[in-house]
Amino acid sequence: MKAAADERPRLVGLAPVIAPETKLVVLGSFPGAASLKAQQYYGHPRNHFWPIVGALLGVDLVAMPYDERLATIRHRGLGLWDVYAACLREGSLDSAIEAAEHNDLTQLRQQAPGLVAIAHNGGESARSMRITSALGLPVYRLPSTSPANASWSFERKLAAWREVFEAAGLPSPGDRGVPHSGR
């Protein structure tokens, strides 16, 4: 039986991982239970986020300590945040999110003056595309990296994510960390 909304603890999300040189921000919906417990973005071991981003950047992010992962993606121009700052939810499914409070997504361009694109990781995040589209940048909807998105194979997700990374000019493995020059 579900607890009354006023009896459930309000869950609070994670701080943004955004730097002035961030070129692409990936917005999730809200951290799952494993991520909240670990206080890490995409903390569930079956989530495809870190393996996909690692493959795109040519770095084994999964093998790195979390702080090194964050430093690596920041250095490569990738930022992370969620559309929701807080919510009520039992479990980890986006469909269970209630009474969600949005992060101030209108501040993305101020936090990251080098921002060239925004990508929503999954359908729940993409529900906020009207907010991010108002920033005047390209906005993409990516297939969710969640283990709940079993209808997309890893390879299919990787291909979709690659298109967005290339469009945003994020460095690929052959670039050795140098911004993509469009060659």
C-alpha positions as CSV (number, residue, x, y, z in Angstrom):
1,M,0.0,0.0,0.0
2,K,1.2,3.5,-0.9
3,A,1.9,5.9,1.9
4,A,0.1,9.2,1.9
5,A,2.0,11.9,0.0
6,D,2.5,13.9,3.2
7,E,4.1,10.9,5.0
8,R,6.6,10.1,2.3
9,P,10.0,11.8,2.4
10,R,10.6,14.3,-0.3
11,L,13.6,13.1,-2.4
12,V,16.2,15.7,-3.5
13,G,18.3,15.2,-6.6
14,L,22.0,15.7,-7.3
15,A,23.9,18.9,-8.0
16,P,24.6,19.8,-11.6
17,V,27.8,18.8,-13.2
18,I,28.2,21.8,-15.5
19,A,31.2,24.0,-16.3
20,P,31.6,27.2,-18.3
21,E,33.1,25.2,-21.1
22,T,30.3,22.6,-21.2
23,K,29.1,22.1,-24.8
24,L,26.4,19.5,-24.3
25,V,24.2,19.0,-21.2
26,V,22.5,15.7,-20.8
27,L,19.4,16.0,-18.7
28,G,17.9,13.0,-17.0
29,S,14.6,13.0,-15.2
30,F,15.5,12.3,-11.6
31,P,18.1,9.9,-10.0
32,G,16.9,6.4,-9.3
33,A,17.1,4.8,-5.9
34,A,20.6,3.4,-6.5
35,S,21.9,6.8,-7.7
36,L,20.5,8.6,-4.7
37,K,22.0,6.1,-2.3
38,A,25.4,6.4,-4.0
39,Q,25.0,10.1,-4.6
40,Q,26.1,9.5,-8.2
41,Y,24.6,10.1,-11.5
42,Y,23.6,6.9,-13.2
43,G,24.6,4.8,-10.2
44,H,22.7,1.7,-11.1
45,P,25.2,-0.9,-12.4
46,R,22.9,-1.9,-15.3
47,N,22.4,1.6,-16.6
48,H,24.0,2.1,-20.0
49,F,25.0,5.7,-19.4
50,W,28.6,5.3,-18.4
51,P,29.4,2.6,-20.9
52,I,27.8,4.6,-23.8
53,V,29.6,7.8,-22.9
54,G,32.8,6.0,-22.3
55,A,32.5,4.3,-25.8
56,L,31.8,7.7,-27.4
57,L,34.7,9.4,-25.7
58,G,37.1,6.5,-26.0
59,V,37.7,6.2,-22.2
60,D,36.8,3.4,-19.8
61,L,34.6,5.5,-17.6
62,V,33.2,2.5,-15.8
63,A,36.6,1.5,-14.4
64,M,37.2,5.0,-13.1
65,P,36.3,6.3,-9.6
66,Y,33.2,8.5,-9.8
67,D,35.1,11.8,-9.3
68,E,37.5,10.9,-12.2
69,R,34.5,10.2,-14.4
70,L,33.0,13.6,-13.7
71,A,36.4,15.3,-14.2
72,T,36.8,13.5,-17.5
73,I,33.4,14.4,-18.9
74,R,33.7,18.0,-17.8
75,H,37.1,18.2,-19.6
76,R,35.5,16.7,-22.7
77,G,32.6,19.3,-22.7
78,L,29.8,17.1,-21.3
79,G,27.6,18.2,-18.5
80,L,24.9,16.4,-16.4
81,W,21.8,17.4,-14.6
82,D,18.2,16.4,-14.2
83,V,15.0,18.2,-15.1
84,Y,13.6,17.6,-11.6
85,A,15.2,19.0,-8.4
86,A,12.9,17.1,-6.0
87,C,9.9,14.8,-6.0
88,L,8.0,12.1,-4.3
89,R,8.6,8.6,-5.6
90,E,8.5,5.0,-4.5
91,G,11.1,2.9,-6.3
92,S,13.0,4.2,-9.3
93,L,10.6,4.3,-12.2
94,D,9.9,7.6,-13.9
95,S,6.2,6.7,-14.0
96,A,6.2,6.8,-10.2
97,I,7.4,10.4,-9.9
98,E,4.8,12.6,-8.2
99,A,4.8,16.3,-7.1
100,A,8.0,17.0,-9.1
101,E,9.8,20.3,-8.7
102,H,11.7,21.4,-11.7
103,N,15.3,22.5,-11.7
104,D,15.8,26.0,-13.0
105,L,16.7,24.9,-16.6
106,T,16.4,28.5,-17.8
107,Q,19.8,29.1,-16.1
108,L,21.7,26.6,-18.3
109,R,23.2,29.2,-20.7
110,Q,24.4,31.3,-17.8
111,Q,26.0,28.3,-16.1
112,A,27.6,27.1,-19.4
113,P,28.2,30.0,-21.7
114,G,29.9,27.5,-24.2
115,L,26.7,25.4,-24.4
116,V,25.8,24.4,-28.0
117,A,23.1,21.8,-27.4
118,I,20.9,20.1,-24.8
119,A,19.9,16.4,-24.8
120,H,17.1,14.7,-22.8
121,N,17.9,11.2,-21.6
122,G,14.5,9.5,-22.0
123,G,10.9,10.3,-22.3
124,E,10.2,11.7,-18.9
125,S,13.1,14.2,-19.2
126,A,11.9,15.1,-22.7
127,R,8.6,16.3,-21.3
128,S,10.6,19.4,-20.4
129,M,11.7,20.1,-24.0
130,R,9.4,23.1,-24.1
131,I,11.5,24.7,-21.4
132,T,14.9,23.8,-22.9
133,S,13.8,24.7,-26.5
134,A,13.1,28.2,-25.3
135,L,16.9,28.6,-24.7
136,G,17.4,28.9,-28.4
137,L,19.8,25.9,-28.8
138,P,19.3,22.6,-30.5
139,V,17.5,20.1,-28.2
140,Y,17.6,16.4,-28.7
141,R,15.6,13.5,-27.3
142,L,17.8,10.5,-26.6
143,P,16.7,7.0,-25.9
144,S,16.9,6.3,-22.1
145,T,20.0,4.6,-20.8
146,S,17.9,3.1,-18.0
147,P,17.8,-0.7,-17.6
148,A,14.0,-0.3,-17.8
149,N,14.4,0.7,-21.5
150,A,15.0,-2.9,-22.7
151,S,13.4,-2.3,-26.1
152,W,16.5,-0.6,-27.3
153,S,19.7,-2.6,-27.6
154,F,23.0,-1.2,-26.3
155,E,24.2,-0.8,-29.9
156,R,21.1,1.1,-31.0
157,K,21.3,3.4,-28.0
158,L,25.0,4.0,-28.7
159,A,24.3,4.9,-32.4
160,A,21.6,7.4,-31.3
161,W,23.8,9.0,-28.7
162,R,26.7,9.2,-31.2
163,E,24.7,11.3,-33.5
164,V,24.0,13.9,-30.8
165,F,27.6,13.9,-29.5
166,E,28.8,14.5,-33.0
167,A,26.2,17.2,-33.7
168,A,27.4,19.0,-30.5
169,G,31.0,18.7,-31.5
170,L,32.1,16.6,-28.5
171,P,35.4,14.9,-29.1
172,S,35.5,11.3,-30.3
173,P,38.2,8.7,-29.5
174,G,40.3,9.7,-32.5
175,D,40.3,13.4,-31.4
176,R,42.4,12.8,-28.3
177,G,40.4,15.3,-26.3
178,V,40.5,18.0,-29.0
179,P,37.1,19.4,-29.9
180,H,35.6,17.9,-33.0
181,S,36.6,20.0,-36.0
182,G,34.0,18.7,-38.4
183,R,36.3,16.6,-40.5
